[in-house]
Amino acid sequence: MIDNTTMDSAEIKGGQAVQSGFSGAAIAKWAGIWLGFILISLALPKIFDSRFAMSMFNQMGIAIVFALSFNMLLGQGGLLSFGHAVFYGMGGFGAIHVLCMVNDGELRIYTELLPLAGGIFAAILGFILGFISTRRAAIPFALITMGIGELLLASSLLLPSFFGGEEGIAGDRWTEITLLPFKYGKSIEVYYLILIWMFLSVAAMYLLTKTPLGQMANAVRDNHQRAQFIGYDPHKVRTFQFTLAAFFAGIAGGLFAINYEMVTAENLGMLPSTDILMMTVIGGITYFFGPILGAIFITFLQLVVSNVTHAWMLYFGIMFIIMIMWAPDGLAGLIMRHQPIWRAKRMTKILPSYLAALVPGLVMFAGVIVLVEIMFHISLSIDPESPLSIMGVSFRAQAFMPWAVGILLLGVGGYLFKLAARRVNQAWKTVLAEIKQEGV
């Protein structure tokens, strides 16, 4: 638990606060991480310059800002929202309306500042709705946010002048009023704009975790009664945290409006809210960089897997359940769990067990793919009698042999994977015992 004696020196790791100082080594470490992140982002469009790759990178940048804003509620504030896409969508609508006014000559504002307009619009709405919804926490808060999301989604059909009805609102990002020497007609130019706003937003949200507000959001999440006892109003803390989360979600929505030049009522709905929940949880809410990993990973899978199979949402659901049950700290938690072993230089002692589990894991996964694709082909294909092709192998889905192969792969792979998992657990116990014994 955090009290007022540790506020100035607490370091936030996602949703946790731990006592820490700012040594020169720590500053150099974080500077190196940020520099590497920037260099990789600048190099990506030079290496992968296809239209598909640029579109994917743009969506990843937007998703990173959106996921981090959601984690300001879930990870840092302990507030599970099922309507966070409201501010994402309203930020997009605010930005696209400003863009339309620029197109019509009614307003002169730099294209680069449109995401800020979306953020401000979403923050105003976030303060109003947050003041109401944050009076409750846990399940009541989640239900309130879900109700607000559905309410605004339904209102989109009643206010066609603002929401544009089912067609939405479209604008033209190609304007003469720009700060940078870009017209934003090319995807690469939009990518650099998204990149700038992404780094500014990520840096701002990270620094916010160092402020008393960010630390008190952790305290209210852990024990709101103690936070109130030391003189802080939990409702005010949650309201301000909610407003800031809405602001950054609005920036992400503004970037979406620039990238696609269109915003529809679907941006306000439950689907974007569940997508961002999945990204954040799979990435990991405990560490700040968790939602970044989740946004990159899920965006990549959405664009790649959806082009390969119609069952991609089923695979996502299976993966989400697996992460919740066996890796609740997400991808970031899995990485950080290896930190003490890496520091003790014991990774070579657990890698063989990982490799031993990889093969049966792939066999089991192949069995799942075969069975799922067969069922989807029979149920949803226009011509179920047509041959089904998986990894270059064509066969009839109604035949006995494909079902037998799928069940065999799943059964044998699952059994061998269970045995390999025991070996992995034993390797972990041995390595951790060695580290504890040597005091590494």
N, C-alpha and C positions, 0 to 999 in steps of 0.2 A: 504494500500500500504506500501511496505517496503522501507526504504531508508538506507543510509549508517550509520545513527546514531543508528539504532536498530538492525543491523546485528548480533552483538555479543551476544545479549540476547534474540533472537527470538527462540521460541520453535515451531517446526513443528508438526502439526497434519495432517498427510497425505499431502494434497495439500494446507493447510492453515498455515500461520505463525502468531503467537501471542506472545506478549511480556511476557517473563517468566524468572525466575531465577532457579538455581539449588540448592534448599534448601535440608537440610538433610532429611526432610520428603519425598520430591519428589524422592530423590535417593533411600531411603528405599522402597518406593512404587514400583518403577520400578524394583528394585532388587528382590522384592517379586514376581512380575509378571513373570520375567524371570526365577526365580528359580522354580516357579510353572509350567511354561511351560516345563522346562527341566524334572522335575520329572514326569509329566504326559506322556511325550514322552518316557521316559525310562520304565514307567510302562505298557504302552499299549501292547507291545509284550508279556508281562508276563500274561496279562489278556486275550487277544485275540491272540491265538497262531496258529490259522488255516492258511493254505496256502493262502486262499482268503484274510484273514485279513492282512497278511504280505504284499501281493501284493498291497492291497489298501493303507496301510500305506506308502509304498515306493512311490507310485504314488502321494499321498498327499504331501509328503516332496518335491518332484520334482516340483509339481504344485505351492507350496508356494513360492519357489525361483523364478519361472517363473512369477507368478502373481505380486510379489513385484517389479521385474525388469520392468514389463510393466507399473506399477503405477509410476515408476520414470519418465516415459514420460507423461502419461495421467494425473495423479493426481498432481504431483509436477511441471511438465513442461508445462501442457496444450497441449500436442502433442498427438493427436489420431493417432495411427499407425495401419494399417491393414496388416502390414508385419513383425510384431515383431517375428514371428515364424522363419524367416530367420536366425536370430542369435541363436535361440534355436536349429534349425536343423544343422546349420554350426558348432556350438559348439559341437554337437553330432558327426558330421562327423570328426571334428578335433580330438576329443578324441578317436573315434573308429580306426582311422588311426594310431594314436600313439600306441594304444593297439595292433593292428596288427603287428606293428614294434617290439613291445616287445615280442609278440608271436613268431615272426620269428628270434629273437635273434639279431636284428639290433640295438636295443636301450634298455638301462636299465633305467627305470623310475618306481618309486613306483606307484602301482595301485591307491593309495589314492590321487595322484597328477594329475590323468587323468582329473578330472573336471576342474582343473586350466588350463591345456593345452587347453581344449575346450573354457574356458573363454577368454584366451589370443587370440586365433584364432578368436573368435567372436568379440573381442574388436578391433582388427586390421581392420577387415572388417567393423565394426560399425563406426570407425573413418572415413574411406573412404566414405562410403555411407552417414553417418551423415553430413559430411562436405558439401555434395551436397544437400541432402534433407532438412536440417534445414535452408536453405536460405529462405524457405517459412514456414508458419505455417497454422493452421486451416485446411480447406478443401484441399487446394493444397498440404499440407504436407501429409495428409491422402491418397490422390490419388497417390502421388509419392511413398509412402511406399508400397501401394498395387501393383503398377506397378513393383517395385523392387522385391517384393515377387514372382509375376508371372513370371518375367524374369528369376530369379534363378531357379524356379521350372521347367521352360522349358529347361533351360541349363542343368538340371540334366540328360536329355536324350542324350545330345550332348557330355557330358563328363563322359562316363561310367567308366573310370579308376579311377575317384575320387568319383563319386556318386554311382557306382555299378549298374547303370541301374535301372530297375524296381525291382530287387531283393535287392538292397541296399548293404551295407557293414556289414559283421559279424565279430566278434572277440570272443576271449575266455578270460573272466575275471579271470579265475583260473590260477594265476601265482605265482611264488615263490618270486617275488620281491615286498614285502609289508613292510609297516612300522608297522602295527598292527599285532598281532598274528592271523590273519585271512587269509584264502585262497579264501574267497568270493565265495565259492561254494554254501553256504546256503543263503536263503533269509534274515534270521535274521542278518547275517554278513553284507549284503548289506544295510540293514535297518540302522545299526549303522553308516555306512559310509555316507549314505544320511543324517542321523541325524546330524552328525558333520558338514558337509558342509552346511546344512540348517541353523544351528545356527550361523555359521560363516558368512554366507551371510546375514541373517536377521539382525544380529548385525551390520555388515558393512553398510548395506543400511540404517539402522536407524541412525547410527552415521553420515552418509553422509547428512542427513537432517539437522544436526546441524552445518554443515560447511557453509562458505560463498557461495560456489558453490550451495549447496542445497537451501539456502535462496534466492540467486539470480535467481535460476530457478523459484521459486515462483514469484519473482518480474517481471521477463520477461513474465511469464504466465499472470499476472494480467495487466501489462502495460509496454510493451517493449519500448515505447518511453520514459517513465520516467526513466527506467533502463539505457537506453542509455544516457539520460541527466546527470545522476550522474556518468557517466564514464565507464559503462560496455557495452561490445559489445554483443547484444542479440544472434548473430550468433555463437559466440564462446561459450557462456553459453549453448546454445542448443546443440552444437556439443559435448561438454564435457559430458553433461548429457546423450545424445544419446549414446555416447561411453561406459559410465559406465553401462547404461541399457543393452547394447549389451553384455558387459562382464558378467553380472550376468545371463542373458539369456543363454549365452554360458556355464556357470557353470551348469545350469539346464539341458542343452542338454548333457553335459558330464556325469551327473548323470544318465540321460536316457540311454545313451550308455552302461554304466556299468550295469544298472538294466536289460536291455533287451538284451544286447550283440549284438545288431543290430540297424542300423540306415538306414532309407530309405528316398527317396525324399518326401514322405508324411509329414515328419517332417518339411519341409520347406513351406508347402502349406497354403492355406487360412483357412482350418479347425482348425489347432492348434491356429492360430491367432484369430479366432472368439471365440474359446473355452476360451482362456485366457482373451479376452475382456469381455465375459460373467462372468467369475469368478471375475474379478476385479470390474466390475460395480455392480454386485449383492452383493459382499462383502462390497463395499463402497470405493470410491476413496478419500473421505475427510479425513479419519483417517488412520494412518499407518497400524493398524491391520485389516483394512477392507479387503484387498486382501487375507490375511491369512484365514479369515473366509470364504470368497468366494471360495478359493481353496479347503478347507476342505469340505465345503458343496456341491459344484458342483461335485467334484470327487466322493464323497459318492453316490450322486444321479446317476451319470453316471454309476457306477458299479452295483448299486443295482437295480435301476429302469429299466435299459436296460436288466436285466435278467428276469424282470417280464413282460414287454410289449414292443412291437415293436413301439409303439407310443411315446416313451420316449422323442424324439427330439421335438415333438409337445408340450408336457407338459413343456419342458424347454423354448420353445418360448413363451408360455403363461405366465410363471413365469417371464421371462425377461421383457415382456411388462408391467406386473403388477408392477414390481419393478421400472421401468423407470417412469411410470405414477404416482404412489402413494407413492413410497419410493425411491426418486432419490438419497438419501444419502446411500442407501444400508442397509445391516444388521447392519453394524457398526453404521450408523446414527440412526437406530431404537433403538439400545442399548443406545447410548449416549444421545438420546432425553429424556430417562427416568432418567438420572443422577440427575437433580435437584429435581425430585419427590422422588427419592430414598434417597437423602440426607435429604430431609424434612420429611422423614418417612411417606409419603402419599401413598405408593404403595397399601395399603389395600383398598383405596378408589376408585381405578380404576380397580383393579382386578375383582370385580364382573361384571363390564361391559365387560371386556375381555372374561370372561367365558360365558356371555350371547351371545356374538358374535361368540364364538367358535362352538357351536352346529349348528346354521344355516349355518355357513361357511363350516362345514364338510358335511352337507346335500347338499349344492350347489356343492361342489367339487365332491361328489359322483355322482351327476347327470352328471357333465362334464365327469367323467370317463366312465360311462355307455354309453353315446352317442358316445364318441370318440372311445371306444373299439369296439362298434357295427359297426361303419363306417369303421374302419381299418380291422375288420374281414371280412366284406362283400367285401371290395375293394382289399385287399392284401392277404387274406388267400388262401392257396392251395385248400382247400375244404370249400367254404363258407357255404355249407349246414350242415357242422358238427357243433355240439353244441359248444357254446361259454361259457367259465367258468370265472366268475368274483367273487373273494373272496369266492370260493367254491360253488357258485350258477351257475348251468348250464342251458342254454336256447338257443333257436334258434334265431339267430340275425335277421332273416327276419320276426319274429312274431311281432304282434302289441303291445302286452303288454310290452316287454322290452323298446320299444321306448316311450311308454306312461309313464312308470315309470321314465325313464331318464329325459324326459321333465318336469314331475311333480316335481321331486327332484330339478332340476335346477331352475324352476320357483318359487316354494315355498321357497326353501332355499335362493334364491337371494333376494326375497322380505323381508323375515325375517332378512336376514343379513343387508339389507339396513336400516331397523328399528333399529337393534342393533348397527349399526355404528353411528347413531345419538345419541344413549345413550353413546357410547364411547366418542364422541366429547363433549357432555355435561359434562361428568365426568372430562375430561381434562380441560375444561374451569373452572369448579368449583375448582378443585385442584390448578390450576395455579393462580386463583384469590386469594385463601387462602394463597398461598406462597407469592404472591406479597403484600398482605395486612399485613401479619405478618413479612415480611422482612427476611424470612428464607434463 
